[in-house]
């Protein structure tokens, strides 16, 4: 990508999109296009068509999506499917129509079967049933992957897809009703500590294994792929190590400084038992993460605005 190329980052206010914008600016890119959801409704085809006609981006990072944790995914199933399908279809199609040189679509590790062989390789896609609690979101993301794949096959569009593992970092969502596990733990332990509580409840058994990647590492990977990869196959982006939810809880407890007990609520769902990505494809291309989990959580906790909690 040329430093002056017009680059559209869809979803720039979210955790992933804002990290991509930060990294692009850090690397000297000076023609970045962004729009808030109030300025551009990506679920509205007419608005998306007009935006591409006016702005004519050369590169597109599609990081916009309706996202949330287990609770949100399981209680707003229609919204997650409908809104994500519309966003992907509108942006990917119009990127093709307007002659965008290259597009990177951000998927999710939840696209893979619930009981996929670990670590999960890219060719595990569509080989088994999905995790029921986030099936609508996963199906929407799979549709986005297939849009990129088929537009490449039929129209020779240079559209690629990256599948990040569980993410955390600046601009994360700490709403306990719809956040992911790591930000939820950070907020729970901070609140318990500040209120002098004796214990913190964690959903499930604590036995599921999860992999976590700092969003700044993902942003670096996205720009790396945009510059270095043009293939039909999806690309996993992870750190190659996982941790149990129980061990994660104790790590967050230590970083926050909470001195009470941890209780596991076995009546709540665990989700997928293990989700470790095989990131050897992107590693072989020349990318690897730089931020350790403990350092990353410590940095996030020290910088987040806790007054909003």
Secondary structure as the mmCIF struct_conf table of DSSP 4:
data_model
#
loop_
_struct_conf.conf_type_id
_struct_conf.id
_struct_conf.beg_label_comp_id
_struct_conf.beg_label_asym_id
_struct_conf.beg_label_seq_id
_struct_conf.end_label_comp_id
_struct_conf.end_label_asym_id
_struct_conf.end_label_seq_id
TURN_TY1_P TURN_TY1_P1 UNK A 3 UNK A 4
BEND BEND1 UNK A 5 UNK A 5
STRN STRN1 UNK A 7 UNK A 10
TURN_TY1_P TURN_TY1_P2 UNK A 11 UNK A 13
BEND BEND2 UNK A 14 UNK A 14
HELX_RH_AL_P HELX_RH_AL_P1 UNK A 15 UNK A 26
TURN_TY1_P TURN_TY1_P3 UNK A 27 UNK A 28
STRN STRN2 UNK A 32 UNK A 33
TURN_TY1_P TURN_TY1_P4 UNK A 37 UNK A 39
TURN_TY1_P TURN_TY1_P5 UNK A 42 UNK A 43
HELX_RH_AL_P HELX_RH_AL_P2 UNK A 45 UNK A 55
BEND BEND3 UNK A 58 UNK A 58
STRN STRN3 UNK A 59 UNK A 62
HELX_RH_AL_P HELX_RH_AL_P3 UNK A 70 UNK A 75
HELX_RH_AL_P HELX_RH_AL_P4 UNK A 77 UNK A 97
TURN_TY1_P TURN_TY1_P6 UNK A 98 UNK A 99
BEND BEND4 UNK A 101 UNK A 101
STRN STRN4 UNK A 102 UNK A 106
HELX_RH_3T_P HELX_RH_3T_P1 UNK A 109 UNK A 111
BEND BEND5 UNK A 112 UNK A 112
TURN_TY1_P TURN_TY1_P7 UNK A 114 UNK A 115
HELX_LH_PP_P HELX_LH_PP_P1 UNK A 116 UNK A 117
BEND BEND6 UNK A 118 UNK A 119
STRN STRN5 UNK A 120 UNK A 120
HELX_LH_PP_P HELX_LH_PP_P2 UNK A 121 UNK A 121
HELX_RH_3T_P HELX_RH_3T_P2 UNK A 122 UNK A 124
TURN_TY1_P TURN_TY1_P8 UNK A 125 UNK A 126
BEND BEND7 UNK A 127 UNK A 128
HELX_LH_PP_P HELX_LH_PP_P3 UNK A 129 UNK A 131
HELX_RH_3T_P HELX_RH_3T_P3 UNK A 132 UNK A 134
HELX_RH_AL_P HELX_RH_AL_P5 UNK A 135 UNK A 155
STRN STRN6 UNK A 159 UNK A 164
STRN STRN7 UNK A 166 UNK A 168
TURN_TY1_P TURN_TY1_P9 UNK A 170 UNK A 171
TURN_TY1_P TURN_TY1_P10 UNK A 176 UNK A 178
HELX_RH_AL_P HELX_RH_AL_P6 UNK A 181 UNK A 194
TURN_TY1_P TURN_TY1_P11 UNK A 195 UNK A 196
BEND BEND8 UNK A 198 UNK A 198
STRN STRN8 UNK A 199 UNK A 203
BEND BEND9 UNK A 204 UNK A 204
BEND BEND10 UNK A 206 UNK A 206
STRN STRN9 UNK A 209 UNK A 210
STRN STRN10 UNK A 212 UNK A 214
HELX_RH_AL_P HELX_RH_AL_P7 UNK A 215 UNK A 228
BEND BEND11 UNK A 232 UNK A 233
STRN STRN11 UNK A 235 UNK A 237
BEND BEND12 UNK A 240 UNK A 240
STRN STRN12 UNK A 243 UNK A 244
HELX_RH_AL_P HELX_RH_AL_P8 UNK A 245 UNK A 256
TURN_TY1_P TURN_TY1_P12 UNK A 257 UNK A 257
BEND BEND13 UNK A 260 UNK A 260
STRN STRN13 UNK A 261 UNK A 265
TURN_TY1_P TURN_TY1_P13 UNK A 266 UNK A 267
BEND BEND14 UNK A 268 UNK A 268
BEND BEND15 UNK A 272 UNK A 273
STRN STRN14 UNK A 274 UNK A 275
STRN STRN15 UNK A 277 UNK A 277
HELX_RH_AL_P HELX_RH_AL_P9 UNK A 280 UNK A 285
TURN_TY1_P TURN_TY1_P14 UNK A 286 UNK A 286
HELX_RH_AL_P HELX_RH_AL_P10 UNK A 293 UNK A 303
BEND BEND16 UNK A 304 UNK A 304
HELX_RH_3T_P HELX_RH_3T_P4 UNK A 306 UNK A 308
#
